[in-house]
Amino acid sequence: MSGPKNSTPITMQELADIAGVTRGTISRALSDSPRVNAETKARIHALAKQHNYHINQKARNFRLGRTGVISVVFMLNIKSEQHMSDPFFLEMLGGIADCLAEHDMDLFLSHAPILNILELQDSRIMQNSDGVIFIGQGEQHNQLNAISTAKTPIVVWGAPMEDQQYCRVGGDNIQGGYLATSHLLNLGRRHIAFFGDIKLPEIALRFAGYKKALQEQGVEFDPRLQIEVPFEMARARKAIEELLGRGIRFDGAVCSSDVMALGVIATINASGMNVPEDIAVVGYDDIGLAQYSNPALTTVRQNIRWGGRVLVESLLSIINGQAGTDTTLTSELIVRQSSGAKVANPRPRADQNMKHNIP
């Protein structure tokens, strides 16, 4: 039976003597190195806690040439005047921050739109960080490829791209667009509009899934129903007002984000028509507000907070010398009232239980 925890901290050498291992093993175990097996790590962590041993993070970071800081850059859509207040960004930031705290690391946040991310190479973001997480690719895939060759490791939330040289984490966008569109088609909708800016890689893939579902069910694609609109509620409202004003018939809408979908629903209802009776709506992301909209929003869930955690874990693996592995999160259709389907008890979000697939 072990004695009470000491009140006076011990040295690394003393902890190594107690554990019967070398100082190097102590350091690697407490730094969660893959070179130490899980059983030994657990035993050393328990002994460190029992004997009140703490790593001197400042000295350790100096020795390893690290800062203990991870930077996060949100690729804000300049054309739509997109802001950090977008719920997608806030939820993902929450997942990133929680995971960094568990690893005892600090977060440096860049929230201003950046026209050319190559300008970051000499900035504090790259120079004073152990690694950088980019949320979104925007239209800067080539610049991300270029910056990935710099000394500072990066991980990107986004879509798989041709000639991609950086580690990527993202949702299954083709499947998501396909699920959303197939759901509306199966409910009898045949004139389905797609809202989103297909110049952005993730949205282009969701649009590909949309067209795939139309083709499978023998519905001809109507180019008038492809509505280019950025991630911003006011722009979505204006776009659907213009569509309604042109008198173009549509009975369903697949929106590239939940924020966009909420704007679409509000505008349709304000026009004198009803959602879902006249026009059924499906969003994308399953942000926290989705289940509380009126009507509650049918959407494609890609578990944003979990994605934030995967981004951190992927980046820390690269920082620790391991090869970066792309990760694709599963896409899941969450059926609520806005699509017109009969739902007795719509399943609530359960972020902590979501899983991800690695292709």
N, C-alpha and C positions, 0 to 999 in steps of 0.2 A: 504493500500500500504506500502510495507516494505521500510525502509530507506536504505541508502548506506551502503556498507560493511565496518565494522570497520577496522582500520589499526592496532589497538592494540589487540593482542590475548586475549581471555577470558579464564577462568578456566573451568574445567569440571563441577564444581558445579554451576557456573554461567550459563553455557549452559543448565544444567538440570533444573534450575529455569525458564529459558526462555521457555523451551519446556514443562514444567509442568510434568516432569518425574523424576525418580531417577537417581543417578549417574551410577548405575548398568545398567539401560536401555540404557543410553548414550553409555557406554562402549560396551555393546553387539551389539547395532545398528551399531556403527561405525566399529565393528569387523565382521559385516555381520553374526551375530549369527542367526540360524534358530528359536531361542526362541522369536525373535521380528518380528512382522508381517511386510509385505512389505510396507504398507502405513506409519507406524511409522518410519521405517528405512528411507524412502524417505524424510519425514519431518525433521528428525534429521540431515540427511546429508545436506539438504538445509540450515538449521539454522547454522550448523557448518561452511559451506562455507560463509554464510552471515556475520557471526561474527568472521571469521578468526580463528576458532578453529582447532587445529591440535593435533592428538594423539602423545604423546611422545613415539615413537616406542621402543626406547632403554629401557625406564622404563617399558613399557608394556611387552616387551619380557622377561625382567629380572623377572618381577612379575609372568609371566606365565611359566617360565622355558623354554623359546624358544630362538632360535637363529635368526629367520627370514631368514634362508638359506634352500634351497632344493638342494640335490645332485642328479646328473644324472650320471648313470653308463651305458656306452655302452658296451654290451657284444660282443666285437669284436671277429671275427673268427680267432683264432691264426693260424690254419693250412693254411688258405689262405692269411695270412698276410694282413688281412682287415684293412682299415684305416678309421679315422674320416672323410676323404675327400669324402667318399662314399656319393653321393647326398641324399640317403635315410636318413642317419643320420643327415645331415645338415638341411634338410627340417623339420624333426621332432624336431630338436633342436630349430629351429626358432619358431615353434608353442609353445613349452614349454617355451622358453624365453619370448615371447610376453605375455603369460598368467601369468607367474610369475610377470612380470613388472606391470600388471594390479592389482595384489594383493600386490604390494609393497614388494616383496620378492626377495632375491638374489639367484643366481645360482652358485653351485660348481660343476665343471665338471671333471669326471674321464674318461680319454680317452686311458689309457693303457690296453692292454689285461690282463685279470686276470684268472689264471689257476684254482683257487679255491676261490670263492667269500666269503667263510666262513672266509678267512683271513681279510676281511673288518671289522669284528665285533669290533675290537679295533682300527680302523683307524679313521682319521678325517672325512671320508665320513659318517660313522655311528654316531660317537660321537658328532660331531659339526653341525649336521643337524637336522632339524625338521622332515624330511622324505627323502626317497630315491626312485628315479624312475630308474628302470632297463629296458633298451631297449633291448629286446630279452632274450631268455632263454638259448641259446646255448645248451649245453648238461648238464646243471647244475640245472635241475628242483629240484632235491632232496636238493641241497644246498640252493636254494631259499626258499624251504619249511622250512628248518632249520633256516634260517636267518629271516624269517617272524615272529618268536616267540620272537625276540629281542625287546627291548624297542622302537627302532626307527621304525615308520611305513614305509611300502614299498608298491609300486604298480609296476606291471610288464607288459611291452608290450610283448605279445606273444600269444600262443595257449592255449585253455583249456586242462588241463591235469588231469589224474586220481590222486585222493588224493591231489588235489591242495589246499594249505592252505593260499595262498596269493591272494590279489585282482589283477585281470587281465583286461587289455584292449587290444584289438587286432581286426584284420580283420576277415571276414568270409572266411577262407582259403579254405575250401572244395568247397564252392560255387564259389570262384575265380578260382580255378583250373578247375572246371566243366565248367564254362562259357568260359574260354579260349579254352579248348579242343573242346567243342561243337561247338564253332564258326568255328574252322578249319574243323571239320567234316562236318558241314553244307555247307561249301564251296567246298566239294568234296575231301578233303585231307584224306588219309587213312593210311599213314605211318608217324605217328607223334612222334617225339622224345620229351622226357621230360628232361630238364636240371635243376639239383638242387641236393643238399645234403639232402637226405631224413632222415638222422639221426637227423636233426634239426626239432623240433616239428611243426613249421609252414609249412615247406617244405613238411613234411610227409603228412600233411592234404591237401596241394595243389596237391600232387601226388595222394592221394585218390580220389580227385575230378576229376583228369585226367582219372583215371582208371574207375570211375563211368560213365563218358561220353562215353568212348570206349565201355563199356559193354552195355549201353543203345542202341547204334547204331550198335551193332553186330560186332564190330571190335576187333579182337583178340589182346591182349596185347603182344607185342614183347619185351622181357627183354633186347635185345640188344639195344633198343632205350631208355632205362632208363640210362641217363648219369649223373654220380655223379660228380658234379662240384660245388665249393664254390662260394660265392658272390664276384667275382673279374673278371674284364674284360679280363685280360691276360690269366687267367686259362680257361675262357670260349672259348677264341680263340684257345687255345691249344687243348681243348677237341673236338671241332668241326673239327679241322684239322685232329685229329686222327680218328674221325668217318668217315670223307670223305675219308681218306686214306685207311680205311678198306673196302671201297666199299659197305657199308651197305646203302640200299635204304631208303630214307625218304623224304617226301614232305612237312612236317610241323614241327615246333618247338614251344613247350611251355616252356618258360624260367621263372625261379623262381624270377627274378628281371629284371628291365629295364636295369641296367648296364650290366648284363649278356647278355640280348637280343641285346644290341648295339654291343657287342663284336661278337656275333654270326652273325649278319647282315654283319659287316665289313669283317669277315672271309669268309662268303659265296660269297660275291661280289668279293673279292680278288681271289677266286678260279676259277673265270670264269663263275660261275653260277649267277643267279639273284634272288633277293628278291623283290617281292613275286612270280615271274613267276615260278621259279623252286622250291623254298622252301618258304613257308609262315611262318611268325614269329609273335608270341605274347609274350609280356613281362608282367611284374607285378610291380605295385606300382604307375605308372603314375607320375614319377618325372618330373621336369620342362623341362628337355632336350628331353623328349619322343616325344613331338609334333614337335620338330625341327630336328629330325634325318632324314636321307635320305635312304629309304623312311620313312615318319612319322610313328611312332611306334604304332601299335594296342596293347593295354595293359589293365590290370585289375587295376582299380583305387580303392584305399582304403583310400584316403585323409589323407596323412601323417601329415600335419600341424594340421588338426582338431584332429587327434589322440593325438598329443602332448598336446593340450588344455584339452582333456578329461582325460589324465593321470594326469595333474596338479589338475584339479577339483576333481578327485577321491581321490587323495592323501590328499588334503586339507580337504575333508570331513572326512577322517579317523582321521586326526590330530585333528579335531574339535569334535571328539567323536562319529561320526556316523559310522555305519557299512559299510564296503567296498562292493561295488556292481560291479560284473563283467560287462563289456561293450563290445559288439561286433559291430564293424563298418560294414556297408553294403559294399559289393563288387560290382563293376559296370564295365561292359565291355565297353571300349572306343575304337571304331572302327576307325582306320586310314588306311594308305595305305599298311603297311608291311604285312598284312594278305591276301591281294588280293581282299578284298571286295571293291565294288564301293561306294565311299563316296563323296558326293557333298561338304558338309561343315562340317568337323569333329568338334564336339563340344569341345571348349577349356576348360581348367580347370577352376573351380569356387570354390576354396577352402572355401570361406566364406559362400557359400550356402549349403554345404554338411551337411547331417544329419547323426545320428547314431542310431542304434537299440540297445535296452537293452533287452536281452532275459529274 
